[in-house]
Amino acid sequence: MNWKTIMKFTKWIEKRLKDQATKAIKSSDSDVKIFASFLIILSGVVLFTDKITDFGINETLGFEDTQTMIWILCQTLSPLLLCIGGILKPYKLFYSVPLYLYFIQFFWIFNPSYKMDDFLLHVYAIGFCIGVFLFLALLIFFIKKVRENSKKLIFNIRKLTSFILFDIRNKYINKENRKEFAKDVIDFNKTLK
């Protein structure tokens, strides 16, 4: 077996394995998305655990009080849950829950006189979530347009270079070297991706 045959066979195996993995994922995809969405919601809700319960913990492990220890612990767990949930690809709408709760917490840090049941605080948080989602939607739209235009530009560059180089080949390259020159042109165009 030569090297090219081995490479073709390896690519064929990779494709088959990828197809099987894709089929297996699709069958349980909704269950994984629901679990991931639950983790995303939990990553936001866990931030307020210290206000709900102290779990009967008496040992503060050097912190001022139990509530502070639980708050610090939850601050550490929240991003981890968010990352794990994000890796599992949740429904995108559920990112609004931790975003909403993070904003409330962030706002409360700079203005602790606000209470959790303050109407304006929730209006600000909802407005912030909507603003972030609109910003992300516009950013994604812009990125897609740039990619689309880049693909068109690369396609046109490929056509132009092919035309120029084959024109050069026909006018300036002797007949013995034309085949090798054509191969070089094709290899050059393959590099433009």
N, C-alpha and C positions, 0 to 999 in steps of 0.2 A: 504494500500500500504506500502510495506517495503522500506527501504532506497535504496537498489540496484535497484529496479524498478523505483524509482524516478530519480536516476542518469542516468539510461539507457534512460528514456524518455527525460530528459534534454539534453543529448548528441544527441539524435535523432532530437530534435527541433533545436539545434545549427547547426547541419549538414544541415537541410533543409533551414534554414535562410541563411547560408553561400552560399549554392548552388544558391538561388534566388539572393543574392547580387552579386555573381560572374556573373550570366547571365545578370543582369542589367548593370554592369560595362562594360562587353564585347561589348554590343551594342553601347555604346557611347565612347568606349575606344580611338578610333582614334581622335575624336574631343578633348577629354581631353588631349591627348598626344600633339596635335598640339598647343593647348593653353598653355600647360606647356612648350613646346619648345619655344614659343614666349616669355614667361616670362623669360626663361633662357637667350635668346638673349638680351632681354631688360635689364636684370641685368648687362650685360657687356656694352651695348651701353650707358646706363644712366651715366656711369662714365665720359663721355666726353660731357655732356650737357652744362657745364659751358663754353666750347670753342665754342659752337654753338650759344647760345642765353642767354639773361638775363631775358627773359619773361616780360620785362618792369617793373621789380621790382625796386623800389627806396629805400625801407626800408631795411637796412642791418642787423637789429637786433643785433647790437653790433659787427659785423664782420668788417674787414678792408674795404672790398668792396663787391659788389653784386656777383661778380664772385666767391669769396671765400665762401660766404654763400651758393651759389648753389652747389659748389663743395663738401662742407661738407654735405649738404643735400643728394646729390646723393651718396656719400660714405656710408651714412646710409641706403638709400633705396636699394642699389645694393645687399647686402647680404640677405636682406629680400625677395626681388624678387627671388633671387637664391634659397632660402630655400622653398618658396611657390611653385616655379616651380619644384623643386626636389621632393617635397612631391607628386605632381601630376604625377610623372613618365614620364618625357619627353623622346623624342628620344635621345639616349646617344650621338650621334654625335654633337648635338647642345651645349653640354658642352664645345666644343672647342672654341666657340665664346667668352664667358666671360673669359676663360682661356687665350686666345690670347690677349684680351684687358687688362686683369689684368697684364699680363707679360709686355706689352708695358708701362703701367702706372708704374709698379715696376721698369723697366729698366730706365724710364725717371726720376724717383725720384733720382737715383744715378748718372745719366748723363743727365742733363737737356739741354745740348747743342744739343742733337739729336732732329730733327724735325720729325713731324708725317709722312712726305712723304719720309723719309730716307729709302732707299732700304734695307740696312743692318739691320735696326731695325725690319723690317717685316720678314726678313730671320731668325733673332734670335727668334722672337716670334713664327713663324711657327715651327722652330726646337724645341723650348721648348714644344709646344703643342704635337708634334709627340713624343718627349721623354717621356712626362707625360703619353700619351696614351699607349705607349709601356711598360712603367713601370707598369701601372695598368693592362695591359693584362697579363704580366708575373706574377704579384702578384695574380691575379684571378686564373690563371692556377695552380700556386703553391698551393693556398688554396684548390682548387678542388682536387688536387692530395693528399694532406694531409688528407682531409676528406675521400676520397676514401680508402686510406690506413688505416685510423682509423676504418672505417666500417669493413674492412676485419679483422683487428686485433680484434675488439670486437666480431665479428662472431666466430673467431677461439678461443677466450677466452671462449665464451659461450659453444662451443662444448667441449672444454677441461674440463671446470669445470663440465659440465653435465656428461661427461664420468667418471671423477674422483669421483664425489660425488655418482653417481649411482653404481660405482664399490665398493665404501665404504659401501653403503647401502646394497648391496648384500652380502658382506663378513662380515661386522661387526655389522650391525643393526639387532636386532631380528625382527621376522616377524610381531609382533603386532605394532611396531613403524615405519615400512617401509613406509606405506602410508603417514603418517605425515611428515616423512623425505623427501619423494618425492615432497610433496607440498612445503616444505621449499626450496628445490633445484630449483623448477620452479619459485618461488617468487624471489629467489636470482638472477636467470638469467634474469628476467624481469627488474631488477634494472640496468643491464649493457646495457645502451643505448648509 
